[in-house]
Amino acid sequence: MIRRSLWLWALLCGGCEATGMEYGQGILLAAPLITLAGALLSAGYAKLWQPLAETLRFSWRPTLMVLVVFTALCVGIVFFPPGSGEWIGEALWFVGASYLTLQLLVLRIAVRQGSRKNYSLASLAPWSLLYPPALIFGYWGPATSEVGAFPGLVWVLPGYAGLVLVPVLCALLIEVLVRRKRLADRRKNVLPEARARFRSEQIRTIL
């Protein structure tokens, strides 16, 4: 499975495998854009949950801090040989899909806590798994295509080029929309009952 993941990456990128350093550099350059996309997804997901969890909010501060760090770490790649960022598009696709998949799963867990701080930090949690190997490979990685099984496992498999991301996203969206509809139905049912109870109390007071 891991070999197939790396093979899929190489095949869709033109049939030639990149070196370990090129994989890492592509991910380092793509990380700020992936982080921004993840932040927008997190903010939208929190917005959907707000009628059900009123205390849930998304804070941009942790994301902006991470974006500054990631952008600073990208500066060093400018001094690498030409073509260092050749694989940024593929990194956006494969690693971006894995990041967003893991992010959605972590966010769903964070929703239960309903804390603004925990939710905002949880949106960045997948980078603790995906970014360190990219940093190591991007600056000190091998100049050969032998990158081992670990990068394929953490960079490609979680999202598998969107084949896992799309079902997870659809399932979570359906869940929150169904819950919101149930809440709306309950409120519709409760309102007439409350009005009837209030009227009966008024009649009793008058009598």
Residue pairs with C-beta under 8 A, 6 or more apart in sequence:
1 157
2 149
2 152
2 153
2 157
3 149
3 152
5 152
5 153
5 156
5 157
5 160
6 17
6 147
6 151
6 152
6 156
8 156
8 160
8 161
9 17
9 90
9 94
9 152
9 156
10 16
10 17
10 18
12 90
12 93
12 161
13 87
13 90
17 145
18 26
18 86
18 87
18 145
19 141
19 142
19 143
19 144
19 145
19 147
20 137
20 141
20 142
20 143
20 144
20 145
20 146
20 147
20 151
21 137
21 138
21 141
21 142
21 143
22 83
22 84
22 86
22 87
23 87
23 91
23 134
23 137
23 141
23 147
23 151
23 155
24 133
24 134
24 135
24 136
24 137
24 138
24 139
24 141
25 77
25 80
25 84
25 85
25 87
25 137
25 138
26 85
26 86
26 87
26 88
26 90
26 91
27 91
27 95
27 130
27 131
27 134
27 137
27 138
27 155
28 70
28 73
28 74
28 77
28 134
28 135
28 138
29 74
29 77
29 84
29 85
29 88
29 91
30 88
30 91
30 92
30 95
30 96
31 70
31 74
31 127
31 131
31 134
32 67
32 70
32 71
32 74
33 92
33 96
34 92
34 95
34 96
34 99
34 100
35 63
35 66
35 67
35 70
35 124
35 127
36 63
36 67
37 96
37 100
38 63
38 99
38 100
38 103
38 123
38 124
38 126
39 58
39 60
39 63
39 123
41 100
41 103
41 104
42 58
42 103
42 107
42 119
42 120
42 123
43 58
43 60
45 104
45 107
45 172
45 176
46 56
46 57
46 58
46 119
47 58
48 173
48 176
48 177
48 180
49 56
49 111
49 176
50 56
50 57
51 180
51 183
52 176
52 179
52 180
52 183
53 111
53 114
55 114
55 115
55 116
56 111
56 114
56 115
56 116
56 119
57 116
57 119
57 120
58 116
58 119
58 120
58 123
59 116
59 117
59 120
60 120
61 120
62 120
62 121
62 123
62 124
63 120
63 123
63 124
66 124
66 127
70 131
73 135
76 139
77 84
77 85
77 138
93 161
93 162
94 155
94 156
94 159
94 161
95 130
95 134
95 155
95 156
95 159
96 159
97 158
97 159
97 160
97 161
97 162
97 164
97 165
98 126
98 130
98 154
98 155
98 156
98 157
98 158
98 159
98 160
98 165
99 126
99 127
99 130
99 158
99 159
100 159
100 165
100 169
101 158
101 159
101 164
101 165
101 168
102 125
102 126
102 129
102 130
102 158
102 159
103 123
103 125
103 126
104 165
104 168
104 169
104 172
105 168
106 122
106 123
106 125
106 126
107 119
107 122
107 123
108 172
109 122
110 118
110 119
110 122
110 123
111 119
113 119
129 154
130 154
130 155
133 150
133 151
133 154
133 155
134 155
137 147
137 151
141 147
158 164
159 165
